[in-house]
Amino acid sequence: MGGGSNTPKTPAAKYPVKVKGPVGKKIHHISVDRLRQFTNDKEYYDDGILAKLYEAKTSGEPHISLSVYSPPDLSRPSFKDATSRWHTYKPTKIGESFGPSWSTHWFRVALTLPSFILNAKSDHLEFHWDADNEGLVWSEDGVPLQGLTGGGERIEWVLPKEWRDGKEHIFYVEMACNGMFGVGRHGESIQPPDMGRYFRLKKVEVVAVRLEARKLRTDFWVISDAAREFPEDSWEEHEALSVATSIMDCFVAGKGTDDCIKECREIATQYLGDKVDSAKVYDDDEDILVYGIGQCHIDSCWLWPFAETKRKVARSWANQCNLMDRYPEHRFACSQAQQYAWLKALYPALFDRVKSKVKDGVFQPVGGSWVEHDTNMPSGESLVRQFVLGQRFFESNFGERCKTFWLPDTFGYSAQLPQLCRLAGMSRFFTQKLSWNNINNFPHTTFNWVALDGSQVICHMTPAETYTADANFGDVQRSITQHKSMDQDATSLLVFGKGDGGGGPTWEMLEKLRRCRGLSDKVGRLPRVTMGNSVDDFFARLEKKAEDGTQFVTWYGELYFELHRGTYTTQANNKRNNRKAEVLMHDVEWLATIASLQDVVTGSESGYKYPKKEIDEAWESICLCQFHDCLPGSSIGMCYEDSDKIYDAVFKSGEKMIADAFTALGFSEFDANSGKICIVNTLPWSRPQHLSIPASSTSSTCAETTAWTAGTYGVSEITTPNKPSTPSVTVKETHSDVFLLENSQFSITITSGVITSLYDKSADREIIPSGAAANQLVIFDDKPLNWQAWDVEIYHLSSRQVLKPGKTTITVETDTLCSVTTQTKISEKSSILTTVSLRAPSSNSTTKSQPILPIEITADVTWHEDKKFLKVEFPVDIRNTSASYETQYGIIQRPTHYNTTWDHAKFEVVCHKWADLSEAGYGVSILNDCKYGFATQGNVMRLSLLRSPKAPDEFADMGRHVFRYAILPHQGSLDARTVRAARELNNPLSMAGSSSSDNNGLETEKVKGEADRALFPYTKLTSYLCLHPDISRIAPLMASIRMSEDSNPAIILDTVKRGEDDEDVSRGELPVRKGKSVIVRLYDSLGGRCRGKVELGELANSVMGKGSKGIRKVEKCNILEDDGEEVEVKDGGFEVELGPFEVGTWRIVLA
């Protein structure tokens, strides 16, 4: 129509005229469900691919002969011990059982391959061993070869090709009678251990593997996943179903022969491409969105003790080295210097193999810390030491420091971590734990995380939302579908491998990822995944984008984890040990440093050697116990038996180091019958106060004398003042069960065991609201949805019950200290004694400069509850929408209201030594000496005391507990008075080993019986009463390195120690620095810019007086003590300036 056309005619299609028969549309869901038959391991096993995986098998005699040695007493002997001629190996066989839980059994395996195995077409032979528990294959000469998981997972060891000689070959299997996740009762891993479990040896065989059949299984696995997980309305999903169905039809028609399997694999290439059998599938690096990295998260303790972790490390890392030999694309990121140290000490041959892989760039150390530690509760200095120990280990053993902080499984992240990371040479941070939030969904994947001082790191949280991905199709897909930062960058890390209990990636995971990449290239839709890059490669690309102008979103302050809030309180004794150990090491390092500097000041050698080895070992132990399942209280009881022993060793070592330093400085033990007595104050400010000291060291009655000290920094004399005509502090019972404690600062009324009035005289202000009661003990029902030791849920608040106090009596009444004690019955099994004490001020002055003495409370609890939560409340007449909490090197503000779900989620938070609620002009601080859980709800401040979960440790917190807390009202805003008072509560001025002022009559000794754990492991308190023949001579040296009087009081001189690599203390790990140096670490504690001066006292004077001795220079450095910018030394010291919440470290280099 409308004209002609020159278009050539298309040949007629041969479309049939007649229909051959009806063809129906496939029922989609039935077709998809059918796919599972191909890999079915039950009723259709013989008809699917699983029956074709092995060409031949052999088991039992005469080809595989077994004998066993079972060490006694749950011991874990070394290979050398276990295989020595002193032990007898007895014949054993498949079907026998071994135990009990936590025992070890060594099997000698004699293997001779039969001819039908040797003549098999396949040259890939595997030894399979399965007893549903973990194991390690050893060579006959003691080299770890392969870890075994059991329960059908990782049960294989690839036999050496040279063993196909028909001769007998000997090797060993070390059996550990625990599963990957311990031995939880009733098959539930997070229940307490079943200590009587036995394991049946159910499989010992050699198989000839049909590798093509195994590869087909993996082909089908990924294709069928695509058919199940791609959207049903996509052609890619229908194509996957079509290809998978064709493979099954071909397999049935060909009866699963070798030729049939090859044909099925040809069909698979329609969907996967033809490169999936090698690393060449990753050759094209364009448009990559997902970066795969192998990982093996090994909890240093959790559902197993530390000793088992050491074996898990060997099992897991041997496997990864084997996989690297077979899969050139495999890259394995591995953190925790402690675990490398264990490997180095216990498995030197395997450590050398790991070291070789590190050199090749395939085994990649990450993290930079000693362990993957908790970050909520360790002190600032502890966090520093995690990095110092970790980075020094990695640098000394592998030649490089880590650049990425790696902490995927910790229960929340301190606001100061970005600053400390930068000071430790790391600008990158990886985690994923916030994906577990149970109230709010964290909004970012890749972002800048900003510390309190403004320092930032680039943070990535894997959108796959796991650090133990199985490398399935779905893991790759979720790496995009759950990505929250694609506006800035769409790439992500896929961290895969068996974890928590170790293991790491498997060969199946690596094969699946090859196919996922092949699928992306051939079909599309699935994001392109690549292998062969490092974690640092991934972050370097992000940093380059930021450098080129990409504006990554920011998150300021803490990364609060909306789950596992109970870990701030569980295992209270362990947390107390942590706090006491941190305080101890502060004193050890300060005293040891001063003792080691005598020769600089005097010009003569003292003979004292700074105990660097012992200090390092103590910090390594403390940092180990800060592992993120140990310090939080979420491990089995065996772990706390271990940690008690570890802390006990730390305390004993620390006490010896202090005693040695005292001796070197000329001090001797206190004796009231001779000489002038003095007290050593380890806190860097004066602490004038009254003390009670024994009248005689030989007195059997231990009568006490009231004394007074100016408490200057370092050492000061103690004097015995005249008895005042009027007591400075008084107590009386004004009515029945109503007591009045009073000094020049406060008047306290205790009615029926609780504080009903706290009146600040100088402020003319009542602190307790009318009708309310402070120091009120309350108990809550504590049954979380899951994870008993970990969680406390928001609904527990509605179960609040007030504990009714019992009898109150006056227990101390002296001129300087008055106390009343109340006994409260918690239940038929539990009770608590609370002692409220008021001290006499150091003078009767009521000026604002007068130090405030807090109202101290000591609690002595007998605790035998079942899923209950004990807290103490302080309602105060203060109004603010936020409260302040001490964190490492700073303060966190958190809401006191529930306006939003983000506010409500913080119904239980972590604090360190104090929490504060202030309004303009006035506030109240609650101090503590070993607690970490807190909440401020409106005007009610609530300190968490004890929990009683029954899993995974059924005896968690059972027994006796003693701890202290205090109330500190203050005029004006939150300031240095609170910071200092909290430190003083944790560092009491009292006699070493005294049973008087610190414990209000409680003896400092181990409590025996049912508690079975050290209640008072550190009996020597942290400031010291002693004798010195010439105080005037030693005082200037001990007052060296101090803040000047006119320095901003917000500056805290936190740490004084020797340089890590000084030539007189170096242990040889890293290059030695000539001469001596002193490291001082300061921080701003209040959040404002502050200036001050570090006075060097006798050290500065020695510059002029000694010539070759003295100060050579001072430089500001990082926490790793690298060379930094030199600062001027002037007028006996050097000026410092800190930004808000800045941590600063200076090295004072001595000649």
MIDOGU-921469 format. One line per field, with one value per residue (C-alpha): x, y, z. Coordinates in steps of 0.02 Angstrom, whole numbers. Each point is the difference from the previous one (the first is absolute). Layout:
N
u: X, ...
v: Y, ...
w: Z, ...
//
This chain:
1151
u: 0, 58, 140, 117, 137, 170, 19, 49, -119, 43, 2, -154, 27, -26, -132, -103, -175, -62, 32, 89, -85, -36, 144, -34, 83, 118, -65, 134, 9, -5, 141, 103, -36, 53, 176, 36, -11, 164, 99, -113, 96, -147, -135, 68, 183, 31, -84, 96, 173, 54, 7, 123, 129, 117, 73, 65, 11, 93, -18, 62, 127, 113, 17, -32, 61, -40, 73, -33, 81, -117, 90, -64, -86, -63, 179, 51, 174, 111, 39, 171, -72, -146, 109, 142, 49, -66, -181, -87, -116, -140, -93, -167, -128, -148, -152, 92, -38, 121, -20, -45, -22, 162, 109, 130, 37, 147, -23, 141, -58, 92, -57, 36, -97, -79, 20, -180, 32, 170, -77, -145, -16, 2, 167, -83, -2, -69, 7, -168, -18, -158, -38, -113, 141, 153, 167, 169, 98, 187, 142, 106, 137, -115, -59, -183, -80, -189, -136, -159, -169, -112, -185, 16, 96, 183, 32, 125, 188, 73, 128, 174, 20, 160, -102, -66, 145, -86, 109, -53, -6, -20, -86, -95, -169, -19, -182, -76, -159, -98, -93, 36, -113, 45, -109, -159, -136, -147, 90, -18, 169, -30, -58, 124, 117, -51, 155, -39, -18, 81, 34, -19, 130, -118, 106, 180, 27, 99, -97, 45, -96, -85, 49, -116, -147, 49, 12, -169, -75, 68, -59, -174, 5, 26, -118, -140, 30, -27, -161, -58, 63, -11, -170, -128, -44, 179, 62, 160, -102, -92, 161, 78, -148, 8, 187, -13, -144, 98, 145, -114, -83, 169, 64, -152, 10, 187, -13, 136, 147, 164, -48, -171, 78, 109, -153, -92, 146, -8, -181, 52, 115, -156, -29, 173, 118, 153, 129, -65, 126, 145, 44, -3, -184, 58, 120, -116, -1, -124, -163, 38, -125, 39, 173, 13, 118, 22, -6, 3, -69, 66, -65, 151, -118, -188, -85, 171, 150, 156, 97, -119, 14, 185, -40, -140, 128, 113, -143, -75, 158, 73, -157, 17, 181, -56, -137, 123, 103, -153, -89, 117, -137, -28, 40, -20, -15, 46, 5, 52, 187, -26, -51, 153, 105, -80, 35, 180, 27, -94, 6, 162, -2, -175, 46, 143, -122, -119, 145, 44, -180, 1, 154, -90, -143, -135, -9, -39, 17, -130, -67, 156, -58, 50, -172, -169, -42, -151, 3, -135, 89, 190, 81, 76, 175, -59, -61, 168, 90, -107, 70, 178, 13, -86, 90, 170, -30, -52, 143, 132, -58, -63, 87, -157, -132, -184, -95, -177, -78, -103, -135, -151, -76, 18, -153, 9, 141, 75, -10, 189, 49, 24, 123, 97, 0, 80, 127, 40, 28, -170, -126, -125, -128, -101, -146, -177, -70, -122, -100, -59, -88, -169, -87, 70, 80, 171, -11, 173, 114, 152, 28, 122, -1, 50, 73, -31, 154, -50, 116, -78, 20, -85, -118, -80, -133, -25, -177, -4, -17, 111, 185, -30, -84, -12, 40, -168, -91, -108, 152, 61, -173, -26, 163, -99, -181, 44, 128, -48, 134, -13, -19, 182, 72, -85, 143, 10, 103, -68, 83, -22, 56, -53, 24, -19, 62, 128, 16, -1, -39, -24, 38, -188, -12, 141, -79, -171, 74, 82, -170, -85, 125, -25, -188, 20, 107, -109, -176, 14, -116, 110, 134, 174, 107, 188, 136, 185, -9, 41, -102, 124, -27, -186, 21, 137, -123, -127, 131, 47, -182, -6, 160, -78, -152, -127, -92, -28, -130, 58, -46, 57, 36, -31, -70, -126, -51, -186, 22, 106, -23, 11, 185, 36, -43, 16, 148, 28, 156, 85, -41, 66, 163, 14, -20, 120, 130, -8, 25, 142, 94, -16, 93, 126, 57, 9, 100, 113, 34, 46, 111, 90, 39, 99, 165, -50, -30, 138, 132, 32, -62, -140, 6, -187, -63, -168, -103, -51, -27, -112, -97, -27, -59, -121, -74, -12, -99, -114, -30, -36, -134, -78, -47, -177, -76, 106, -12, -185, -43, -69, 111, -17, 57, 164, 56, -21, 94, 139, -15, 3, 167, 64, -49, 74, 166, -14, -34, 143, 120, -60, 21, 177, 43, -66, 97, 159, -24, -31, 157, 101, -67, 50, -171, -30, -155, -106, 37, -92, 136, 142, 42, -104, -140, -51, -127, 25, -135, 0, -130, 71, -83, 0, -124, -7, -101, -11, 58, -14, 164, 47, 70, 129, 50, 16, -162, -115, -151, 50, -54, -5, 60, -75, 129, 3, 94, 17, -3, 117, 43, 138, 42, -51, 16, -142, -33, -108, -100, -70, -173, -125, -112, -149, -6, 8, -129, -140, -133, -150, -166, -128, -153, -32, 85, 40, 184, 84, 178, 75, 160, 34, -57, -150, -140, -67, -158, -19, -173, -37, 163, -16, 55, -153, 95, 167, 23, 143, 39, 104, -127, -149, -78, -92, 52, -127, -175, -137, -67, 141, 141, 180, 113, -160, 33, -116, -12, -68, -56, 134, -56, 57, -66, 165, 181, -21, 175, -1, -170, -114, -160, -95, -150, 99, -28, -184, 42, 84, -16, 63, 102, -53, 150, 20, 90, 118, 138, 145, 158, 137, 6, 167, 55, 34, -119, -179, -95, -169, -33, -165, -39, -125, -74, -13, -73, 18, 167, 69, 33, 100, 89, 15, 109, -22, 153, 35, 177, 66, 59, 185, -47, -158, 4, -157, 75, -28, 183, -21, 4, -168, 0, -127, -123, 72, -99, 77, -107, 31, -117, -39, -80, -87, -141, -72, -20, -14, 82, 54, 18, 11, -96, 36, -146, 67, -80, 85, -79, 88, -40, 173, 121, 189, 99, 187, 72, 181, 86, -163, -185, -154, -167, -152, -187, -98, -163, -82, -52, 52, 40, 184, -16, -102, 126, 127, -98, 162, 170, 182, 97, 171, 39, -141, -166, -68, -166, 18, -103, 62, 89, -13, 18, 22, 129, -10, 172, 47, 155, -39, -171, -41, -189, -105, -163, -74, -187, -65, 74, 35, 181, 16, 163, -5, 76, -27, -85, -34, -14, 9, 80, 131, 68, -132, 98, 30, 17, -53, 86, 65, 37, 72, 5, -12, -95, -24, -109, 87, -114, 86, -36, 29, 8, 87, 185, 167, -63, -103, 140, 123, -120, -38, 184, 28, -139, 90, 173, -34, 130, 22, 126, 55, -95, -101, -171, -59, -45, -21, -116, -83, 54, -4, 158, 100, 23, -61, -176, -3, -143, -137, 63, 160, 68, 109, -112, 147, 136, 96, 24, 132, -97, 59, 76, 129, 43, 183, 163, 143, 160, 7, -166, 71, 127, -119, -151, 68, 39, -172, -82, 91, -113, -153, -122, 34, -118, -68, -37, -180, -70, -91, 169, 29, 177, -56, 157, 185, 108, 166, 24, -35, 169, 119, 167, -6, -175, -22, -40, 69, -160, 31, 150, 73, 0, 156, -14, -150, -169, -160, -172, -138, -179, -124, -179, -133, -136, -139, -12, 80, 163, 121, 179, 124, 181, 86, 129, 152, 66, 161, 17, 4, 121, 117, 25, 101, 75, 61, 61, -11, -155, -170, -125, 55, -167, -189, -109, -184, -27, -141, -49, 123, 137, 59, 110, -101, 12, 124, -65, 95, 59, -4, 0, 7, -135, -97, -166, -144, -162, -139, -157, -167, 21, 169, 122, 180, 161, 172, 171, 126, 169, 137, 184
v: 0, 173, -59, -141, -73, -71, -92, -181, -132, -98, -187, -82, -76, -186, 23, -160, 6, -132, -9, -156, -3, 103, 89, 72, 140, -61, 20, 117, -38, -187, 14, 98, -122, -145, 69, -55, -182, 14, 34, -95, -99, -107, -88, 52, -18, -143, 95, 162, 72, -43, -186, 35, 102, -145, -127, -116, -11, -101, -9, -104, -140, -46, 164, 120, -54, 106, 7, 128, 82, 89, 126, 11, 143, 98, 46, 62, -68, 61, -108, -38, -58, -95, -99, -35, -179, 16, -11, -158, 6, -128, -70, 81, 7, 89, -3, 25, 154, 122, 127, 78, 180, 100, -155, -33, -163, -30, -124, -83, -36, -127, 16, -114, 39, -153, -34, 47, 174, 13, -55, 122, 126, 143, 49, 109, -104, 61, -68, 26, 0, 43, -19, 152, 93, 101, -74, 35, -108, -8, -68, -138, 126, 123, 127, 55, -40, 22, 49, -102, 68, -153, -22, -14, 164, 9, -184, -21, 6, -9, -139, 36, -65, -89, -114, -91, -122, -145, 19, 29, 181, 60, 157, 56, 75, 103, -11, 138, -55, 157, 62, 160, 89, -95, -130, 92, -99, -67, 42, 188, 83, 146, -110, -50, -141, -181, -61, -184, -8, -139, 0, -149, -25, -28, 23, -42, -30, 42, 52, 29, 158, 27, 182, 31, -64, 110, 150, -39, -2, 175, 58, -61, 74, 177, -15, -70, 141, 122, -88, 17, 174, 106, 86, -114, 138, 7, -93, -43, -101, -94, -33, -70, -116, -56, -38, -90, -104, -45, -58, -112, -71, -34, -84, -114, -45, -34, -96, 107, -72, 94, 52, 53, 107, 87, 34, 71, 116, 59, 46, 96, 111, 75, 87, 6, 19, -107, 76, -57, -140, 119, 170, 67, 36, 154, 66, 141, 129, 124, 47, -96, 27, -138, -39, -173, -24, -159, 13, -115, 83, -99, 54, -4, -77, -21, -169, -77, 47, 93, -163, -65, 162, -29, -164, 81, 124, -140, -98, 149, 81, -164, -19, 174, -28, -159, 93, 135, -134, -61, 166, 140, 131, -38, 143, -25, 144, -45, 105, -20, 7, -110, -145, 22, 1, -163, -78, 59, -74, -164, -41, 75, -97, 60, 177, -4, -55, 141, 122, -56, 26, 174, 39, -60, 118, -134, -19, 177, 61, 131, 84, 69, -53, -136, -81, 46, 86, 76, 189, 47, -39, 4, 161, 121, -63, -179, 45, 80, -157, -109, 98, 14, -187, -46, 118, -39, -187, 18, 116, -105, -165, 50, 165, 105, 77, -21, 141, -62, -23, -160, -29, -89, -79, 123, 63, 186, 120, 137, 178, 22, -147, 105, 113, -148, -87, 152, 11, -184, 23, -61, 101, -138, -98, -154, -72, -66, -27, 145, -98, -100, 153, -55, 169, 118, -39, 82, 112, -13, -125, 106, 161, 110, -41, 150, -6, 123, 100, 9, -138, -111, -170, -69, -136, -140, -118, -144, 5, -190, 31, -141, -34, -188, -2, -169, 85, -50, 81, 92, 72, 78, 66, 76, 91, 118, -18, 43, 134, 166, 116, -24, 187, 17, -170, -162, -120, -113, -131, -176, -80, -188, -152, -107, 103, 29, -176, 15, -95, 137, -17, -172, -59, -1, 186, 41, -105, 82, 174, -48, -51, 156, 102, -107, 24, 189, 4, -118, 50, 157, 63, -71, 127, -41, -74, -9, -86, 31, 172, 42, 91, 143, 4, 23, 140, 84, 18, 79, 120, 46, 40, 111, 85, 28, 85, -132, 62, -152, 26, 24, -81, 91, -85, -175, -140, -56, -182, -26, -175, -92, 139, -127, -22, 162, -95, -190, -86, 140, -77, -5, 183, 45, -89, 100, 167, -46, -64, 161, 104, -113, 19, 189, -6, -132, 98, 167, -71, -105, 151, 110, -138, -20, 187, 14, -9, 145, 109, -63, -40, -171, -169, -68, -177, 1, -65, 52, -163, 15, -187, -16, 158, -63, -169, 82, 110, -148, -93, 147, 30, -184, 3, 150, -111, 38, -157, -3, 173, 19, -159, -103, -154, -167, -19, -85, 163, 94, -133, 37, 188, -8, -89, 124, 149, -82, -13, 183, 57, -100, 61, 179, -4, -65, 135, 132, -74, -4, 182, 52, -88, 83, 169, -32, -35, -134, -81, 99, -22, 115, -26, 76, 146, 131, -71, 63, -40, -17, 80, -63, 123, 160, 124, 33, -96, 72, -113, -93, -180, -141, -91, -145, 56, -139, -124, -132, 39, -148, 113, 109, 156, 148, 179, 147, 88, 133, 20, 139, -138, 88, -84, -124, -17, 100, -16, -54, 96, -37, 158, 47, -66, 137, 67, -29, -151, 48, -132, -69, -133, -24, -90, 140, -111, -184, -61, 181, 48, 167, 8, 173, 92, 179, -38, -115, -55, -174, -79, -188, -63, -186, -36, 122, 180, 111, 164, 59, 184, 102, 132, 119, -3, 2, -135, -163, -130, -139, 41, 2, -174, -86, -110, -14, -150, -97, -180, -66, -167, -46, -157, -34, -119, 63, -67, -85, -1, 0, 58, 130, 83, 99, 52, 162, -87, -47, 177, -35, -138, 120, -50, 102, -97, 39, 37, -85, 58, 150, 25, 119, -96, 134, 158, 92, 180, -25, -136, -48, -146, -83, -175, -71, -182, -34, -169, -31, -174, -157, -28, 175, 155, 160, 108, 182, 117, 188, 99, 184, 63, 155, 132, 40, 165, 84, 118, 6, 102, -52, -49, -125, -176, -86, -165, -120, -99, -175, -162, -172, -149, -178, -116, -183, -39, -161, 57, -73, 119, 157, 170, 103, 188, 150, 162, 183, 116, 179, 171, 37, 23, -24, -89, -79, -77, -13, -161, -26, -96, -28, 169, 95, 20, -65, 90, -112, 39, -13, -12, -116, 125, -113, -182, 49, 80, -143, -127, 73, -60, -80, 73, -19, 118, -9, 76, 127, 60, 176, 90, 189, 153, 179, 34, -170, -186, -171, -131, -186, -80, -184, -107, -147, 17, 42, -8, 156, 86, 171, 3, 176, 53, -177, -55, -189, -97, -183, -117, -186, -118, -187, -78, -190, -18, -27, 1, -67, 66, 175, 125, -124, 30, 149, 172, 156, 167, 185, 145, 179, 155, 163, 154, 153, 183, 58, -104, -166, 34, -73, -30, -148, -69, 9, -65, -153, -37, 21, -125, -123, 44, 14, 76, -138, -120, -140, -154, 99, -63, 167, 149, -82, -140, 64, -151, -130, -103, 1, -185, -136, -57, -188, -121, 9, 158, -92, 157, 139, 134, 112, -52, 162, 30, 135, 157, 134, 130, -51, 27, -30, 63, 96, 57, 165, 58, 170, -85, -115, 116, 111, -151, -75, 166, 10, -4, 90, 131, 176, 75, 125, -135, -24, -129, -85, -67, -174, -67, -178, -101, 11, -140, -36, 2, -168, -14, 88, -89, -43, -77, -62, -183, 4, -13, 164, 115, 66, 185, 65, 71, 8, 78, 27, -6, 109, -12, 141, 30, 132, -73, 130, 43, 171, 69, 5, 49, -53, -34, -164, 38, -112, 40, -88, -59, 180, 50, -139, 85, 135, -101, -159, 48, -166, -48, 80, 44, -5, 45, -17, -47, -30, -174, -121, -145, -113, 121, 43, 153, 159, 188, 67, 121, 129, -38, 161, 48, -178, -74, 11, 77, -107, 44, -124, 15, -63, -180, -12, -135, 59, -99, 75, -81, 77, -54, -9, 9
w: 0, -44, -112, -34, 107, -43, 168, -36, 59, 158, -27, 73, 173, 18, 131, 13, -66, 121, 187, 59, 168, 155, 87, 172, 91, 134, 175, 59, 186, -31, -126, 125, 141, -111, -9, 178, -54, -93, 160, 120, 131, 56, -100, -171, 45, -122, -141, 17, -15, 178, -41, -141, 96, 38, -119, 136, 190, 129, 188, 144, 6, -83, -93, 144, 171, 153, 175, 135, 151, 121, 112, 179, 93, -151, -42, -172, -29, -140, -151, 71, 164, -74, -121, 120, 36, 176, -57, -60, -150, 7, -152, -37, -141, -74, 113, 164, 105, 80, 138, 113, -55, -15, 2, -134, -92, -115, -144, -94, -177, -107, -180, -148, -157, -83, -185, -44, 70, -84, -167, 8, -142, 125, 71, 132, 159, 166, 176, 87, 189, 97, 184, 14, 86, -44, -47, -75, -121, 39, -105, 74, 39, 90, -129, 10, -168, 3, 120, 13, 54, 5, -19, -189, -17, -45, 30, -142, -18, -176, -1, -71, -177, 50, 113, -154, 14, 87, 155, 179, 56, 179, 62, 154, 39, 158, 54, 108, 87, -40, -151, -93, 125, 156, 84, 46, 86, -99, -162, 31, -16, 120, 143, 136, -53, 13, 91, -31, -187, -102, -187, -115, -135, -146, -156, -43, -186, -155, -154, -183, -45, -168, -15, -148, 100, 146, -116, -76, 174, 29, -173, 40, 175, -65, -149, 108, 125, -143, -44, 179, 42, -158, -17, -81, -124, -68, -152, 96, 125, -137, -93, 159, 25, -181, 8, 166, -63, -157, 108, 100, -156, -80, 159, 9, -184, 10, 164, 80, -97, -18, -177, 60, 138, -129, -107, 150, 33, -180, 28, 156, -103, -80, 166, 81, -145, -34, 121, 169, 21, 32, 69, -177, 27, 97, -133, -52, 139, -76, 88, 157, 141, 125, 67, 79, 145, 99, 188, 149, 155, 148, 169, 115, 126, 0, 4, 25, 109, -56, -14, -133, -98, -21, -90, -101, -67, -61, -76, -89, -65, -63, -105, -73, -49, -90, -93, -54, -83, -97, -35, -54, 18, 184, 119, 185, 123, 177, 158, 183, 33, 153, -111, -111, 159, 57, -169, 4, 173, -20, -186, -67, -164, -40, 52, -125, -134, 45, -2, -175, -56, 78, -102, -156, 40, 12, 190, 55, 180, 44, 156, 82, 175, 121, -6, -71, 162, 81, -21, 126, 163, -19, 57, -124, 40, -26, -174, -33, 57, -112, -146, 66, 32, -162, -117, 76, -22, -182, -40, 86, -75, -172, -34, -12, 109, -33, -84, 35, 171, -10, 130, -75, 155, 145, 93, -37, -41, 107, -63, 16, -109, -158, 91, 71, -168, -81, 140, -30, -188, -58, -100, -38, 100, -40, 98, -26, 174, -5, -127, 152, 76, 67, -4, -133, -166, -13, -154, -80, -83, -42, 96, 93, 185, 106, 175, 141, -50, -184, -63, -131, -79, -153, 61, -98, 65, -119, -70, -1, 188, 56, 24, -27, -170, -88, -166, -69, -144, 127, 91, -161, -43, 173, -19, -112, 53, 182, -43, 80, -70, -187, -28, 47, -43, -50, 37, 150, 88, 6, 151, -9, 95, 147, 156, 186, 30, -138, -162, -129, -186, -78, -175, -33, 38, -118, -136, 26, -16, -165, -64, 66, -98, -154, 15, 13, -156, -101, 53, 106, 137, 139, 52, -61, 138, -9, 99, 20, 81, 179, 131, -17, -188, 30, 125, -101, -142, 117, 66, -179, -36, 154, -56, -171, 74, 49, 154, 110, 135, 178, 165, 156, 165, 62, -105, 130, -20, 30, 69, 129, 129, 140, -36, 94, 161, -21, 86, 124, 77, -169, -29, 172, -40, -159, 87, 140, -122, -101, 157, 55, -165, 8, 166, -54, -150, 91, 146, -112, -110, 149, 71, -167, -10, 161, -89, -113, 152, 115, -130, 77, -55, 109, -65, -28, -167, -69, -7, -183, -25, 151, -46, -177, 63, 121, -135, -119, 132, 37, -185, -28, 135, -86, -146, -53, 75, 157, 78, -50, 95, -143, 13, 86, 180, -48, -80, 164, 95, -125, 12, 191, -11, -129, 107, 155, -90, -54, 178, 72, -133, 20, 188, -20, -126, 120, 145, -104, -52, 181, 55, -138, 56, 180, 74, 130, 68, 122, 184, 119, 129, -98, -111, -86, -103, -170, -132, -187, -107, -178, -65, -75, 118, 187, 105, 176, 112, 164, 13, 122, 28, 113, 166, -7, -131, 136, 89, 8, 18, -148, 93, -118, 12, -92, -108, -134, -162, -125, -130, -119, -164, 32, 184, 153, 188, 112, 158, 150, 38, 168, 33, -47, 137, -114, -117, -184, -45, 108, -2, 113, 4, 11, 3, -11, -160, -51, -7, -32, -70, -10, -43, -53, -178, 12, 112, -39, 69, -13, 36, 4, -91, -147, -23, 17, 11, -67, 39, -73, 131, -104, -142, 119, -107, 30, -129, 28, -65, 131, 33, -96, 64, -58, 18, -30, -50, -135, -87, -172, -87, -130, -136, -171, -164, -34, 57, 190, 46, -137, -2, 110, -88, 16, 77, 155, 65, 28, 125, 124, 182, 147, 127, 177, 111, 167, 157, -5, 128, 30, -42, 0, 105, 6, -15, -186, -59, 40, -75, 13, -66, -61, -31, -139, -39, -185, 10, 104, -86, -22, 105, -2, 128, -51, 101, -27, 56, 20, 26, 81, -122, 1, 82, 59, -147, -105, -142, -180, -13, 142, -72, 9, 93, -76, 103, -16, 2, 18, -50, 58, -93, 16, -168, -50, -113, -159, -148, 106, -21, 153, -13, 115, -32, 36, -37, 0, -9, -167, -170, -167, -162, -4, 123, -11, 12, 10, -145, -50, -6, -1, 32, -90, 9, -5, 12, 162, -98, -126, -135, -144, -20, -10, 172, 70, -61, 124, 152, 63, -42, 46, 110, 79, 169, 6, -69, 24, -11, 7, -34, -7, 164, 84, -29, 75, -48, 41, 15, 4, 22, -115, -85, -180, -27, 28, -47, 30, -19, 24, 167, 62, -13, 7, 22, -55, 128, -33, -122, 13, -174, -11, -171, -60, 180, 118, 150, -68, 143, 133, 167, 94, -74, 79, -90, 32, -76, 53, -17, -44, 1, -72, -22, -177, -157, -25, 20, 53, 177, -60, -108, 145, 133, -107, -22, 186, 37, -113, 72, 187, 115, 126, 69, -114, 54, 127, 50, 68, -105, -169, 48, 157, 98, -138, -2, -160, -26, -112, 40, 7, -21, -129, -84, -43, -82, 66, 73, 44, -122, 16, 185, -11, -37, -117, 114, 127, 183, 33, 77, -76, 85, -93, -71, -47, -113, -92, -11, -141, -109, 28, -40, -167, -152, 63, -60, 60, 127, -128, -131, -50, 122, -144, -58, 71, 9, -32, -32, 40, -68, -83, -187, -82, -87, 119, -3, 185, -8, -180, -25, -176, -102, -92, -27, 161, 43, 85, 173, 114, -28, 96, -80, 72, -60, 34, -51, 15, 111, -20, -184, -15, -65, 146, 34, 130, 37, 36, 133, 0, 172, 40, -179, -60, 137, -52, -168, 82, 140, -84, -171, -91, 97, -18, -136, -181, -79, 15, -148, -26, -71, -34, 113, -92, 52, -174, -23, 7, 6, 126, 131, 99, 175, 99, 184, 59, -110, -162, -47, -63, -85, -27, -104, 64, 57, -84, 54, -6, 22, 27, 7, 119, -67, 130, -35
//
